[in-house]
């Protein structure tokens, strides 16, 4: 009398369904390295803007001193401030692209002490930092138009456009403030700065106590026991 066996045969190559799911999940998870393409491209743009800003600064310094020694300091009134404000605007634009590059790398590839020290630990944090710099760029650009003062009506129109755009950005930042990462802890930021600037350690190590504290904060926020960081401040 023979009995049938319901289990898999000894030489069977069939894999459990969960193993297939784990393999597929791992493959999907590794697609995050595609972000490296964007990181490299954005950082190249940032480095290019930094170099262009440096060349523009050196050129402006040379031209300003050349004109000052040739025609006197009176020849530099008005135009000198605008030229140097253009340098500042270029550098701020480079900072925006740099924040995007290092922020994407830290969020998708590997955490960095640099982003932790800057308070960029989530996409919401990155958005708020970028918006802050963009508002400053808008202010510098408006200051350039104000210093030129070529057409008062055009300057007034530009001020209205700046008020609408800047106000919308500030309102968006205000609404979404305090909804970022729960790992934004003062001691974690201080430790990241110490490891970055004193020990030259770029890699950020997330401690277990930070994860536990973040879980407690998230649960408390969900239950309404504590307020957000912006409301508490």
C-alpha positions as CSV (number, residue, x, y, z in Angstrom):
1,X,0.0,0.0,0.0
2,X,1.4,3.4,-1.0
3,X,0.7,6.7,0.7
4,X,0.7,10.0,-1.0
5,X,3.0,12.8,0.2
6,X,1.5,16.3,0.4
7,X,4.8,18.1,1.1
8,X,7.3,19.3,-1.5
9,X,9.6,16.7,-3.0
10,X,13.2,16.6,-1.8
11,X,14.6,17.9,-5.1
12,X,11.9,20.4,-5.8
13,X,13.1,23.9,-6.9
14,X,9.8,25.6,-5.9
15,X,10.4,28.5,-3.6
16,X,8.0,29.8,-1.0
17,X,5.9,32.7,-2.0
18,X,7.3,34.9,0.7
19,X,10.8,34.4,-0.7
20,X,9.7,35.6,-4.1
21,X,8.0,38.6,-2.5
22,X,11.2,39.4,-0.6
23,X,13.3,39.2,-3.8
24,X,10.8,41.5,-5.6
25,X,10.8,44.0,-2.6
26,X,14.5,44.1,-2.5
27,X,14.7,44.8,-6.3
28,X,12.1,47.6,-5.9
29,X,14.0,49.0,-3.0
30,X,17.3,49.1,-4.9
31,X,15.7,51.3,-7.5
32,X,16.3,54.1,-5.1
33,X,19.8,54.3,-6.5
34,X,18.3,55.9,-9.6
35,X,18.2,59.1,-7.5
36,X,22.0,59.2,-7.9
37,X,21.5,60.4,-11.4
38,X,19.5,63.4,-10.2
39,X,22.0,63.9,-7.3
40,X,25.0,64.1,-9.6
41,X,23.2,66.4,-12.1
42,X,22.0,68.8,-9.4
43,X,25.4,68.9,-7.7
44,X,27.1,69.6,-11.1
45,X,24.7,72.5,-11.5
46,X,25.5,73.7,-8.0
47,X,29.3,73.5,-8.5
48,X,28.9,75.3,-11.9
49,X,27.0,78.2,-10.2
50,X,29.5,78.4,-7.5
51,X,32.3,78.7,-10.0
52,X,30.4,81.2,-12.1
53,X,29.6,83.2,-9.0
54,X,33.3,83.2,-8.0
55,X,34.3,84.4,-11.5
56,X,31.6,87.0,-11.4
57,X,32.9,88.2,-8.0
58,X,36.5,88.4,-9.2
59,X,35.5,90.2,-12.3
60,X,33.3,92.7,-10.4
61,X,36.1,93.4,-7.9
62,X,38.6,94.0,-10.7
63,X,36.3,96.2,-12.7
64,X,35.2,98.2,-9.6
65,X,38.7,98.9,-8.4
66,X,39.9,99.7,-11.9
67,X,37.1,102.3,-12.3
68,X,37.7,103.6,-8.8
69,X,41.4,104.2,-9.4
70,X,40.7,105.6,-12.8
71,X,37.7,107.9,-12.3
72,X,37.4,108.1,-8.5
73,X,34.9,106.6,-6.0
74,X,32.1,108.7,-7.4
75,X,31.9,106.5,-10.5
76,X,30.9,103.5,-8.5
77,X,27.9,104.9,-6.7
78,X,24.7,103.0,-7.6
79,X,26.0,100.4,-10.0
80,X,28.5,98.8,-7.5
81,X,25.8,97.6,-5.1
82,X,23.8,96.0,-8.0
83,X,26.8,94.1,-9.3
84,X,27.6,92.7,-6.0
85,X,24.0,91.8,-5.3
86,X,24.1,89.7,-8.6
87,X,27.0,87.8,-7.1
88,X,25.0,87.1,-3.9
89,X,22.0,86.0,-6.0
90,X,24.1,83.6,-8.0
91,X,25.6,82.1,-4.8
92,X,22.2,81.6,-3.2
93,X,20.9,79.8,-6.4
94,X,24.0,77.5,-6.0
95,X,23.0,76.9,-2.4
96,X,19.5,75.8,-3.5
97,X,20.8,73.2,-5.9
98,X,23.4,72.1,-3.3
99,X,20.7,71.5,-0.7
100,X,18.6,69.6,-3.2
101,X,21.5,67.4,-4.1
102,X,22.8,66.5,-0.6
103,X,19.2,66.3,0.7
104,X,18.2,63.7,-2.0
105,X,21.4,61.7,-1.4
106,X,20.8,61.6,2.4
107,X,17.1,60.7,2.1
108,X,17.4,58.0,-0.6
109,X,21.0,56.7,-0.5
110,X,22.7,57.1,2.8
111,X,22.2,59.5,5.8
112,X,24.7,62.2,6.3
113,X,25.7,64.2,9.3
114,X,25.6,67.4,7.1
115,X,21.9,67.1,6.4
116,X,21.2,66.2,10.0
117,X,23.1,69.3,11.2
118,X,21.1,71.4,8.8
119,X,17.8,69.9,10.0
120,X,17.0,68.1,6.7
121,X,15.7,64.7,7.6
122,X,12.6,64.4,5.5
123,X,11.2,65.7,2.2
124,X,9.1,68.2,4.2
125,X,12.3,69.5,5.9
126,X,14.0,69.8,2.5
127,X,11.0,71.7,1.1
128,X,11.1,74.2,3.9
129,X,14.8,74.8,3.6
130,X,14.5,75.4,-0.1
131,X,11.6,77.7,0.3
132,X,13.5,79.7,2.9
133,X,16.4,80.2,0.4
134,X,14.1,81.0,-2.4
135,X,12.4,83.8,-0.4
136,X,15.8,85.3,0.3
137,X,16.6,85.1,-3.4
138,X,13.4,87.0,-4.2
139,X,14.3,89.6,-1.6
140,X,17.8,90.1,-3.1
141,X,16.3,90.3,-6.6
142,X,13.8,92.9,-5.5
143,X,16.6,94.8,-3.8
144,X,18.5,94.9,-7.2
145,X,15.5,96.4,-8.9
146,X,15.0,98.9,-6.1
147,X,18.7,100.0,-6.2
148,X,18.5,100.5,-10.0
149,X,15.3,102.5,-9.7
150,X,15.0,103.0,-13.5
151,X,11.3,102.7,-13.8
152,X,9.2,103.4,-10.6
153,X,6.1,101.9,-12.1
154,X,7.8,98.7,-13.1
155,X,9.4,98.5,-9.6
156,X,6.0,98.8,-8.1
157,X,4.6,96.0,-10.2
158,X,7.6,93.9,-9.3
159,X,7.0,94.6,-5.6
160,X,3.4,93.4,-6.0
161,X,4.5,90.2,-7.8
162,X,7.1,89.7,-5.1
163,X,4.6,90.1,-2.3
164,X,2.2,87.6,-3.9
165,X,4.9,85.0,-4.6
166,X,6.8,85.5,-1.4
167,X,3.6,85.6,0.7
168,X,2.4,82.3,-0.9
169,X,5.7,80.6,-0.1
170,X,5.8,81.9,3.4
171,X,2.2,80.8,3.9
172,X,3.0,77.3,2.6
173,X,6.0,77.1,4.9
174,X,4.0,78.2,7.9
175,X,1.2,75.7,7.2
176,X,3.6,72.8,6.8
177,X,6.0,73.8,9.6
178,X,6.3,71.2,12.4
179,X,5.2,68.3,10.1
180,X,8.6,67.1,9.3
181,X,10.7,64.3,10.7
182,X,10.4,63.3,14.3
183,X,14.1,62.6,14.4
184,X,14.8,66.3,14.5
185,X,16.1,66.3,18.0
186,X,18.5,68.9,19.4
187,X,21.0,66.4,20.8
188,X,21.0,64.5,17.5
189,X,21.8,67.7,15.6
190,X,24.5,68.6,18.0
191,X,26.0,65.2,17.8
192,X,25.9,65.3,14.0
193,X,27.7,68.7,14.0
194,X,30.3,67.4,16.4
195,X,31.0,64.3,14.3
196,X,31.0,66.4,11.1
197,X,33.2,69.3,12.1
198,X,35.4,67.9,14.8
199,X,35.8,64.2,13.7
200,X,35.4,64.6,10.0
201,X,32.8,61.9,9.9
202,X,30.4,62.4,7.0
203,X,28.3,59.3,7.6
204,X,25.4,59.7,10.1
205,X,24.7,56.8,12.5
206,X,21.1,56.6,13.7
207,X,21.1,55.5,17.4
208,X,18.4,53.2,18.7
209,X,17.3,55.7,21.3
210,X,16.6,58.2,18.6
211,X,14.3,55.7,16.8
212,X,12.5,54.9,20.1
213,X,12.1,58.6,21.0
214,X,10.8,59.3,17.5
215,X,8.3,56.5,17.8
216,X,7.1,57.9,21.1
217,X,6.8,61.4,19.7
218,X,4.8,60.2,16.6
219,X,2.5,58.2,18.8
220,X,1.9,61.1,21.2
221,X,1.2,63.4,18.2
222,X,-1.3,60.9,16.8
223,X,-3.1,60.8,20.2
224,X,-3.0,64.6,20.5
225,X,-1.0,64.5,23.8
226,X,1.7,67.0,22.6
227,X,1.8,69.8,20.2
228,X,4.1,70.1,17.2
229,X,7.4,71.7,17.5
230,X,6.2,75.0,15.9
231,X,3.2,75.2,18.2
232,X,5.3,74.5,21.2
233,X,7.7,77.2,20.3
